[in-house]
Amino acid sequence: MQLLDVTVAERGGWRVVTARGQVDVATAPQLRQVLQEQQYEPARRLVLELSGVEFLDSFGLGVLVGGLRRARTSGGRLVLAGMSSRITRVLEVTGLDGVFELADTVAEVVADDPAG
């Protein structure tokens, strides 16, 4: 059984990274690698779709923060979409809900972007 499944697709000028499963000490490096690969190009616009993520620990949070840092450094964007109430709560408790761009769905991000 795979603990984390990550897929990548293009949608409306955005790169959509969809994660399903658990993002923890064992799987965070896998998500980090995918995000780094997708953020290789300057000004890359990424949506990280998290509706299928059941668990996110401090290692997973570190991956998200690292992805946001890379996006800001390169002039790109990283938007988190589709979080469950459990994941949203983790972001609220850590204060990261005020740091990340958050959206209910990927469609919302693509539709709200005049460039997309």
N, CA, C and O atoms as a GROMACS GRO file, in nm:
protein
  464
    1MET      N    1   0.083  -0.119   0.000
    1MET     CA    2   0.000   0.000   0.000
    1MET      C    3   0.088   0.125   0.000
    1MET      O    4   0.180   0.138   0.081
    2GLN      N    5   0.057   0.216  -0.090
    2GLN     CA    6   0.131   0.341  -0.099
    2GLN      C    7   0.067   0.442  -0.004
    2GLN      O    8  -0.055   0.462  -0.006
    3LEU      N    9   0.150   0.507   0.079
    3LEU     CA   10   0.098   0.601   0.177
    3LEU      C   11   0.068   0.738   0.116
    3LEU      O   12  -0.015   0.812   0.169
    4LEU      N   13   0.136   0.772   0.005
    4LEU     CA   14   0.112   0.901  -0.061
    4LEU      C   15   0.117   0.881  -0.211
    4LEU      O   16   0.209   0.819  -0.265
    5ASP      N   17   0.016   0.936  -0.278
    5ASP     CA   18   0.012   0.934  -0.423
    5ASP      C   19   0.010   1.079  -0.469
    5ASP      O   20  -0.072   1.158  -0.423
    6VAL      N   21   0.101   1.116  -0.560
    6VAL     CA   22   0.110   1.253  -0.609
    6VAL      C   23   0.104   1.250  -0.762
    6VAL      O   24   0.179   1.178  -0.827
    7THR      N   25   0.012   1.329  -0.818
    7THR     CA   26   0.000   1.340  -0.962
    7THR      C   27   0.012   1.487  -1.003
    7THR      O   28  -0.010   1.577  -0.922
    8VAL      N   29   0.047   1.508  -1.129
    8VAL     CA   30   0.067   1.644  -1.180
    8VAL      C   31  -0.010   1.658  -1.311
    8VAL      O   32  -0.009   1.567  -1.395
    9ALA      N   33  -0.078   1.772  -1.328
    9ALA     CA   34  -0.152   1.801  -1.451
    9ALA      C   35  -0.146   1.951  -1.478
    9ALA      O   36  -0.116   2.030  -1.389
   10GLU      N   37  -0.175   1.989  -1.603
   10GLU     CA   38  -0.185   2.130  -1.642
   10GLU      C   39  -0.332   2.165  -1.648
   10GLU      O   40  -0.414   2.087  -1.695
   11ARG      N   41  -0.366   2.286  -1.599
   11ARG     CA   42  -0.504   2.330  -1.607
   11ARG      C   43  -0.509   2.482  -1.611
   11ARG      O   44  -0.473   2.548  -1.514
   12GLY      N   45  -0.552   2.535  -1.722
   12GLY     CA   46  -0.569   2.679  -1.735
   12GLY      C   47  -0.444   2.760  -1.707
   12GLY      O   48  -0.451   2.866  -1.646
   13GLY      N   49  -0.330   2.711  -1.750
   13GLY     CA   50  -0.205   2.782  -1.727
   13GLY      C   51  -0.144   2.757  -1.590
   13GLY      O   52  -0.039   2.813  -1.557
   14TRP      N   53  -0.206   2.674  -1.512
   14TRP     CA   54  -0.155   2.638  -1.379
   14TRP      C   55  -0.106   2.494  -1.381
   14TRP      O   56  -0.160   2.411  -1.454
   15ARG      N   57  -0.006   2.464  -1.304
   15ARG     CA   58   0.038   2.327  -1.281
   15ARG      C   59  -0.034   2.282  -1.155
   15ARG      O   60  -0.020   2.344  -1.049
   16VAL      N   61  -0.111   2.175  -1.165
   16VAL     CA   62  -0.189   2.125  -1.052
   16VAL      C   63  -0.122   1.999  -0.998
   16VAL      O   64  -0.111   1.898  -1.068
   17VAL      N   65  -0.077   2.006  -0.873
   17VAL     CA   66  -0.017   1.893  -0.804
   17VAL      C   67  -0.122   1.840  -0.707
   17VAL      O   68  -0.163   1.911  -0.615
   18THR      N   69  -0.166   1.717  -0.727
   18THR     CA   70  -0.268   1.657  -0.642
   18THR      C   71  -0.203   1.553  -0.553
   18THR      O   72  -0.138   1.460  -0.601
   19ALA      N   73  -0.222   1.569  -0.423
   19ALA     CA   74  -0.168   1.474  -0.325
   19ALA      C   75  -0.283   1.400  -0.259
   19ALA      O   76  -0.386   1.459  -0.225
   20ARG      N   77  -0.264   1.268  -0.242
   20ARG     CA   78  -0.365   1.185  -0.175
   20ARG      C   79  -0.294   1.091  -0.078
   20ARG      O   80  -0.196   1.025  -0.112
   21GLY      N   81  -0.346   1.087   0.044
   21GLY     CA   82  -0.288   0.999   0.144
   21GLY      C   83  -0.237   1.076   0.264
   21GLY      O   84  -0.301   1.169   0.311
   22GLN      N   85  -0.119   1.036   0.312
   22GLN     CA   86  -0.060   1.096   0.430
   22GLN      C   87   0.068   1.170   0.394
   22GLN      O   88   0.152   1.118   0.319
   23VAL      N   89   0.084   1.291   0.448
   23VAL     CA   90   0.208   1.365   0.429
   23VAL      C   91   0.274   1.374   0.566
   23VAL      O   92   0.237   1.456   0.649
   24ASP      N   93   0.372   1.286   0.586
   24ASP     CA   94   0.437   1.276   0.716
   24ASP      C   95   0.587   1.254   0.698
   24ASP      O   96   0.640   1.270   0.588
   25VAL      N   97   0.654   1.219   0.805
   25VAL     CA   98   0.800   1.203   0.802
   25VAL      C   99   0.844   1.105   0.692
   25VAL      O  100   0.950   1.122   0.633
   26ALA      N  101   0.763   1.004   0.666
   26ALA     CA  102   0.801   0.903   0.566
   26ALA      C  103   0.773   0.948   0.423
   26ALA      O  104   0.846   0.909   0.331
   27THR      N  105   0.669   1.029   0.403
   27THR     CA  106   0.628   1.064   0.267
   27THR      C  107   0.657   1.208   0.226
   27THR      O  108   0.652   1.241   0.108
   28ALA      N  109   0.688   1.293   0.323
   28ALA     CA  110   0.714   1.434   0.292
   28ALA      C  111   0.824   1.452   0.186
   28ALA      O  112   0.810   1.538   0.099
   29PRO      N  113   0.934   1.373   0.191
   29PRO     CA  114   1.037   1.390   0.087
   29PRO      C  115   0.984   1.367  -0.055
   29PRO      O  116   1.030   1.431  -0.150
   30GLN      N  117   0.889   1.276  -0.071
   30GLN     CA  118   0.830   1.250  -0.203
   30GLN      C  119   0.756   1.374  -0.252
   30GLN      O  120   0.771   1.414  -0.368
   31LEU      N  121   0.675   1.436  -0.165
   31LEU     CA  122   0.603   1.556  -0.205
   31LEU      C  123   0.700   1.671  -0.231
   31LEU      O  124   0.682   1.747  -0.326
   32ARG      N  125   0.803   1.685  -0.148
   32ARG     CA  126   0.903   1.790  -0.167
   32ARG      C  127   0.967   1.777  -0.305
   32ARG      O  128   0.983   1.876  -0.376
   33GLN      N  129   1.005   1.655  -0.343
   33GLN     CA  130   1.070   1.632  -0.472
   33GLN      C  131   0.979   1.673  -0.588
   33GLN      O  132   1.024   1.739  -0.682
   34VAL      N  133   0.852   1.636  -0.581
   34VAL     CA  134   0.759   1.671  -0.688
   34VAL      C  135   0.743   1.823  -0.696
   34VAL      O  136   0.746   1.879  -0.806
   35LEU      N  137   0.726   1.889  -0.582
   35LEU     CA  138   0.712   2.034  -0.582
   35LEU      C  139   0.836   2.102  -0.639
   35LEU      O  140   0.826   2.195  -0.719
   36GLN      N  141   0.953   2.055  -0.599
   36GLN     CA  142   1.077   2.114  -0.650
   36GLN      C  143   1.087   2.097  -0.801
   36GLN      O  144   1.126   2.191  -0.871
   37GLU      N  145   1.053   1.980  -0.850
   37GLU     CA  146   1.057   1.956  -0.994
   37GLU      C  147   0.961   2.048  -1.068
   37GLU      O  148   0.995   2.100  -1.175
   38GLN      N  149   0.844   2.069  -1.013
   38GLN     CA  150   0.743   2.153  -1.079
   38GLN      C  151   0.776   2.302  -1.068
   38GLN      O  152   0.732   2.381  -1.152
   39GLN      N  153   0.852   2.340  -0.968
   39GLN     CA  154   0.888   2.480  -0.948
   39GLN      C  155   1.022   2.515  -1.012
   39GLN      O  156   1.073   2.625  -0.992
   40TYR      N  157   1.078   2.424  -1.088
   40TYR     CA  158   1.208   2.446  -1.149
   40TYR      C  159   1.205   2.566  -1.243
   40TYR      O  160   1.300   2.644  -1.248
   41GLU      N  161   1.096   2.581  -1.319
   41GLU     CA  162   1.085   2.692  -1.412
   41GLU      C  163   1.050   2.818  -1.335
   41GLU      O  164   0.966   2.814  -1.245
   42PRO      N  165   1.112   2.931  -1.369
   42PRO     CA  166   1.080   3.057  -1.300
   42PRO      C  167   0.933   3.095  -1.317
   42PRO      O  168   0.870   3.065  -1.418
   43ALA      N  169   0.880   3.161  -1.215
   43ALA     CA  170   0.743   3.213  -1.215
   43ALA      C  171   0.639   3.104  -1.238
   43ALA      O  172   0.533   3.132  -1.295
   44ARG      N  173   0.665   2.984  -1.197
   44ARG     CA  174   0.571   2.875  -1.211
   44ARG      C  175   0.450   2.897  -1.118
   44ARG      O  176   0.466   2.932  -1.001
   45ARG      N  177   0.332   2.877  -1.172
   45ARG     CA  178   0.210   2.889  -1.093
   45ARG      C  179   0.161   2.748  -1.058
   45ARG      O  180   0.129   2.669  -1.146
   46LEU      N  181   0.156   2.719  -0.929
   46LEU     CA  182   0.118   2.587  -0.881
   46LEU      C  183  -0.004   2.594  -0.791
   46LEU      O  184  -0.018   2.684  -0.709
   47VAL      N  185  -0.091   2.496  -0.809
   47VAL     CA  186  -0.199   2.472  -0.714
   47VAL      C  187  -0.170   2.336  -0.653
   47VAL      O  188  -0.153   2.237  -0.724
   48LEU      N  189  -0.163   2.330  -0.521
   48LEU     CA  190  -0.146   2.204  -0.451
   48LEU      C  191  -0.282   2.162  -0.400
   48LEU      O  192  -0.335   2.220  -0.305
   49GLU      N  193  -0.339   2.060  -0.464
   49GLU     CA  194  -0.474   2.013  -0.434
   49GLU      C  195  -0.463   1.907  -0.324
   49GLU      O  196  -0.404   1.801  -0.344
   50LEU      N  197  -0.523   1.937  -0.209
   50LEU     CA  198  -0.504   1.855  -0.089
   50LEU      C  199  -0.631   1.786  -0.039
   50LEU      O  200  -0.633   1.738   0.074
   51SER      N  201  -0.736   1.780  -0.119
   51SER     CA  202  -0.861   1.722  -0.070
   51SER      C  203  -0.845   1.575  -0.030
   51SER      O  204  -0.920   1.526   0.054
   52GLY      N  205  -0.749   1.506  -0.090
   52GLY     CA  206  -0.729   1.365  -0.058
   52GLY      C  207  -0.625   1.340   0.051
   52GLY      O  208  -0.592   1.225   0.079
   53VAL      N  209  -0.575   1.446   0.112
   53VAL     CA  210  -0.476   1.430   0.219
   53VAL      C  211  -0.549   1.410   0.351
   53VAL      O  212  -0.626   1.495   0.395
   54GLU      N  213  -0.522   1.296   0.414
   54GLU     CA  214  -0.589   1.259   0.539
   54GLU      C  215  -0.512   1.303   0.662
   54GLU      O  216  -0.569   1.321   0.769
   55PHE      N  217  -0.380   1.319   0.646
   55PHE     CA  218  -0.294   1.349   0.761
   55PHE      C  219  -0.178   1.434   0.714
   55PHE      O  220  -0.120   1.410   0.608
   56LEU      N  221  -0.143   1.536   0.794
   56LEU     CA  222  -0.031   1.625   0.762
   56LEU      C  223   0.040   1.656   0.893
   56LEU      O  224  -0.019   1.713   0.984
   57ASP      N  225   0.168   1.618   0.902
   57ASP     CA  226   0.243   1.646   1.025
   57ASP      C  227   0.340   1.761   1.003
   57ASP      O  228   0.335   1.828   0.899
   58SER      N  229   0.427   1.786   1.099
   58SER     CA  230   0.519   1.900   1.091
   58SER      C  231   0.616   1.887   0.973
   58SER      O  232   0.658   1.988   0.917
   59PHE      N  233   0.651   1.766   0.935
   59PHE     CA  234   0.738   1.748   0.818
   59PHE      C  235   0.664   1.791   0.691
   59PHE      O  236   0.721   1.855   0.604
   60GLY      N  237   0.536   1.755   0.683
   60GLY     CA  238   0.454   1.797   0.570
   60GLY      C  239   0.438   1.948   0.566
   60GLY      O  240   0.446   2.008   0.459
   61LEU      N  241   0.417   2.009   0.682
   61LEU     CA  242   0.408   2.156   0.688
   61LEU      C  243   0.537   2.219   0.639
   61LEU      O  244   0.534   2.320   0.568
   62GLY      N  245   0.650   2.160   0.675
   62GLY     CA  246   0.780   2.210   0.630
   62GLY      C  247   0.792   2.207   0.479
   62GLY      O  248   0.848   2.299   0.419
   63VAL      N  249   0.740   2.102   0.417
   63VAL     CA  250   0.742   2.091   0.271
   63VAL      C  251   0.657   2.202   0.210
   63VAL      O  252   0.697   2.264   0.111
   64LEU      N  253   0.539   2.228   0.268
   64LEU     CA  254   0.451   2.333   0.216
   64LEU      C  255   0.518   2.470   0.228
   64LEU      O  256   0.514   2.550   0.134
   65VAL      N  257   0.579   2.497   0.343
   65VAL     CA  258   0.646   2.626   0.364
   65VAL      C  259   0.764   2.640   0.268
   65VAL      O  260   0.786   2.748   0.212
   66GLY      N  261   0.840   2.534   0.248
   66GLY     CA  262   0.952   2.537   0.153
   66GLY      C  263   0.903   2.565   0.012
   66GLY      O  264   0.967   2.640  -0.062
   67GLY      N  265   0.791   2.504  -0.026
   67GLY     CA  266   0.734   2.530  -0.158
   67GLY      C  267   0.690   2.674  -0.174
   67GLY      O  268   0.710   2.734  -0.279
   68LEU      N  269   0.631   2.730  -0.069
   68LEU     CA  270   0.589   2.869  -0.073
   68LEU      C  271   0.711   2.961  -0.084
   68LEU      O  272   0.709   3.058  -0.160
   69ARG      N  273   0.815   2.930  -0.010
   69ARG     CA  274   0.938   3.010  -0.016
   69ARG      C  275   0.997   3.009  -0.157
   69ARG      O  276   1.038   3.113  -0.209
   70ARG      N  277   1.002   2.889  -0.218
   70ARG     CA  278   1.055   2.879  -0.355
   70ARG      C  279   0.969   2.960  -0.452
   70ARG      O  280   1.022   3.027  -0.541
   71ALA      N  281   0.837   2.953  -0.436
   71ALA     CA  282   0.747   3.026  -0.524
   71ALA      C  283   0.771   3.177  -0.513
   71ALA      O  284   0.781   3.246  -0.614
   72ARG      N  285   0.780   3.226  -0.392
   72ARG     CA  286   0.800   3.369  -0.372
   72ARG      C  287   0.936   3.414  -0.423
   72ARG      O  288   0.948   3.522  -0.481
   73THR      N  289   1.039   3.333  -0.403
   73THR     CA  290   1.173   3.367  -0.448
   73THR      C  291   1.180   3.379  -0.600
   73THR      O  292   1.251   3.465  -0.652
   74SER      N  293   1.106   3.294  -0.670
   74SER     CA  294   1.112   3.292  -0.816
   74SER      C  295   1.005   3.379  -0.881
   74SER      O  296   0.998   3.386  -1.004
   75GLY      N  297   0.922   3.445  -0.802
   75GLY     CA  298   0.815   3.526  -0.858
   75GLY      C  299   0.694   3.445  -0.899
   75GLY      O  300   0.608   3.494  -0.972
   76GLY      N  301   0.687   3.320  -0.853
   76GLY     CA  302   0.574   3.233  -0.885
   76GLY      C  303   0.466   3.239  -0.779
   76GLY      O  304   0.468   3.326  -0.691
   77ARG      N  305   0.373   3.147  -0.786
   77ARG     CA  306   0.266   3.138  -0.687
   77ARG      C  307   0.247   2.994  -0.647
   77ARG      O  308   0.268   2.902  -0.726
   78LEU      N  309   0.205   2.975  -0.522
   78LEU     CA  310   0.165   2.844  -0.471
   78LEU      C  311   0.035   2.864  -0.395
   78LEU      O  312   0.032   2.935  -0.294
   79VAL      N  313  -0.071   2.801  -0.443
   79VAL     CA  314  -0.202   2.811  -0.379
   79VAL      C  315  -0.239   2.672  -0.329
   79VAL      O  316  -0.223   2.573  -0.401
   80LEU      N  317  -0.288   2.664  -0.205
   80LEU     CA  318  -0.337   2.538  -0.149
   80LEU      C  319  -0.487   2.532  -0.170
   80LEU      O  320  -0.559   2.627  -0.139
   81ALA      N  321  -0.536   2.421  -0.224
   81ALA     CA  322  -0.678   2.409  -0.254
   81ALA      C  323  -0.736   2.280  -0.199
   81ALA      O  324  -0.668   2.177  -0.189
   82GLY      N  325  -0.864   2.287  -0.163
   82GLY     CA  326  -0.942   2.168  -0.130
   82GLY      C  327  -0.909   2.099   0.001
   82GLY      O  328  -0.930   1.979   0.014
   83MET      N  329  -0.856   2.172   0.097
   83MET     CA  330  -0.820   2.107   0.224
   83MET      C  331  -0.943   2.062   0.302
   83MET      O  332  -1.046   2.128   0.302
   84SER      N  333  -0.929   1.948   0.368
   84SER     CA  334  -1.033   1.902   0.460
   84SER      C  335  -1.032   1.991   0.582
   84SER      O  336  -0.939   2.069   0.602
   85SER      N  337  -1.136   1.981   0.664
   85SER     CA  338  -1.141   2.062   0.786
   85SER      C  339  -1.025   2.027   0.878
   85SER      O  340  -0.977   2.113   0.952
   86ARG      N  341  -0.981   1.903   0.876
   86ARG     CA  342  -0.868   1.861   0.960
   86ARG      C  343  -0.739   1.932   0.919
   86ARG      O  344  -0.665   1.981   1.004
   87ILE      N  345  -0.712   1.938   0.789
   87ILE     CA  346  -0.590   2.004   0.739
   87ILE      C  347  -0.602   2.155   0.759
   87ILE      O  348  -0.505   2.221   0.796
   88THR      N  349  -0.720   2.210   0.734
   88THR     CA  350  -0.743   2.352   0.758
   88THR      C  351  -0.715   2.387   0.903
   88THR      O  352  -0.655   2.491   0.932
   89ARG      N  353  -0.757   2.302   0.993
   89ARG     CA  354  -0.734   2.325   1.137
   89ARG      C  355  -0.585   2.327   1.169
   89ARG      O  356  -0.540   2.411   1.247
   90VAL      N  357  -0.508   2.237   1.110
   90VAL     CA  358  -0.363   2.236   1.131
   90VAL      C  359  -0.303   2.369   1.087
   90VAL      O  360  -0.219   2.425   1.156
   91LEU      N  361  -0.348   2.419   0.972
   91LEU     CA  362  -0.298   2.548   0.923
   91LEU      C  363  -0.338   2.661   1.017
   91LEU      O  364  -0.259   2.753   1.041
   92GLU      N  365  -0.460   2.657   1.069
   92GLU     CA  366  -0.506   2.760   1.162
   92GLU      C  367  -0.427   2.760   1.292
   92GLU      O  368  -0.385   2.865   1.340
   93VAL      N  369  -0.406   2.642   1.348
   93VAL     CA  370  -0.334   2.629   1.476
   93VAL      C  371  -0.191   2.681   1.463
   93VAL      O  372  -0.138   2.741   1.557
   94THR      N  373  -0.130   2.657   1.349
   94THR     CA  374   0.009   2.699   1.328
   94THR      C  375   0.020   2.843   1.276
   94THR      O  376   0.130   2.896   1.265
   95GLY      N  377  -0.092   2.905   1.245
   95GLY     CA  378  -0.091   3.041   1.192
   95GLY      C  379  -0.060   3.048   1.044
   95GLY      O  380  -0.049   3.157   0.988
   96LEU      N  381  -0.046   2.933   0.980
   96LEU     CA  382  -0.010   2.931   0.838
   96LEU      C  383  -0.128   2.962   0.746
   96LEU      O  384  -0.109   2.988   0.627
   97ASP      N  385  -0.250   2.960   0.800
   97ASP     CA  386  -0.366   2.994   0.718
   97ASP      C  387  -0.360   3.139   0.672
   97ASP      O  388  -0.421   3.175   0.571
   98GLY      N  389  -0.286   3.223   0.745
   98GLY     CA  390  -0.270   3.362   0.706
   98GLY      C  391  -0.149   3.385   0.616
   98GLY      O  392  -0.128   3.496   0.568
   99VAL      N  393  -0.070   3.282   0.593
   99VAL     CA  394   0.052   3.293   0.514
   99VAL      C  395   0.028   3.242   0.371
   99VAL      O  396   0.076   3.302   0.274
  100PHE      N  397  -0.046   3.134   0.359
  100PHE     CA  398  -0.071   3.072   0.229
  100PHE      C  399  -0.194   3.133   0.162
  100PHE      O  400  -0.285   3.182   0.229
  101GLU      N  401  -0.195   3.130   0.029
  101GLU     CA  402  -0.318   3.156  -0.046
  101GLU      C  403  -0.398   3.026  -0.038
  101GLU      O  404  -0.346   2.919  -0.068
  102LEU      N  405  -0.524   3.036   0.004
  102LEU     CA  406  -0.609   2.919   0.020
  102LEU      C  407  -0.730   2.931  -0.072
  102LEU      O  408  -0.784   3.040  -0.092
  103ALA      N  409  -0.772   2.818  -0.126
  103ALA     CA  410  -0.890   2.815  -0.212
  103ALA      C  411  -0.969   2.688  -0.183
  103ALA      O  412  -0.913   2.587  -0.140
  104ASP      N  413  -1.099   2.694  -0.206
  104ASP     CA  414  -1.183   2.576  -0.184
  104ASP      C  415  -1.158   2.469  -0.290
  104ASP      O  416  -1.158   2.350  -0.260
  105THR      N  417  -1.137   2.513  -0.415
  105THR     CA  418  -1.118   2.418  -0.525
  105THR      C  419  -1.014   2.469  -0.624
  105THR      O  420  -0.983   2.588  -0.628
  106VAL      N  421  -0.962   2.378  -0.703
  106VAL     CA  422  -0.871   2.414  -0.811
  106VAL      C  423  -0.944   2.502  -0.913
  106VAL      O  424  -0.888   2.599  -0.963
  107ALA      N  425  -1.068   2.468  -0.943
  107ALA     CA  426  -1.146   2.546  -1.040
  107ALA      C  427  -1.157   2.692  -0.997
  107ALA      O  428  -1.152   2.782  -1.080
  108GLU      N  429  -1.172   2.714  -0.868
  108GLU     CA  430  -1.180   2.851  -0.815
  108GLU      C  431  -1.051   2.928  -0.844
  108GLU      O  432  -1.056   3.046  -0.881
  109VAL      N  433  -0.938   2.865  -0.827
  109VAL     CA  434  -0.809   2.930  -0.852
  109VAL      C  435  -0.794   2.965  -0.999
  109VAL      O  436  -0.757   3.077  -1.033
  110VAL      N  437  -0.822   2.871  -1.084
  110VAL     CA  438  -0.807   2.891  -1.228
  110VAL      C  439  -0.906   2.996  -1.278
  110VAL      O  440  -0.870   3.081  -1.360
  111ALA      N  441  -1.030   2.992  -1.229
  111ALA     CA  442  -1.134   3.086  -1.274
  111ALA      C  443  -1.107   3.228  -1.224
  111ALA      O  444  -1.138   3.324  -1.295
  112ASP      N  445  -1.051   3.243  -1.103
  112ASP     CA  446  -1.028   3.374  -1.045
  112ASP      C  447  -0.902   3.441  -1.098
  112ASP      O  448  -0.877   3.558  -1.068
  113ASP      N  449  -0.824   3.370  -1.178
  113ASP     CA  450  -0.698   3.424  -1.227
  113ASP      C  451  -0.717   3.483  -1.366
  113ASP      O  452  -0.741   3.409  -1.461
  114PRO      N  453  -0.706   3.616  -1.380
  114PRO     CA  454  -0.725   3.676  -1.512
  114PRO      C  455  -0.626   3.626  -1.617
  114PRO      O  456  -0.655   3.627  -1.737
  115ALA      N  457  -0.508   3.581  -1.572
  115ALA     CA  458  -0.408   3.529  -1.666
  115ALA      C  459  -0.437   3.386  -1.706
  115ALA      O  460  -0.381   3.336  -1.804
  116GLY      N  461  -0.524   3.317  -1.629
  116GLY     CA  462  -0.552   3.176  -1.655
  116GLY      C  463  -0.676   3.162  -1.730
  116GLY      O  464  -0.716   3.050  -1.762
   0.00000   0.00000   0.00000
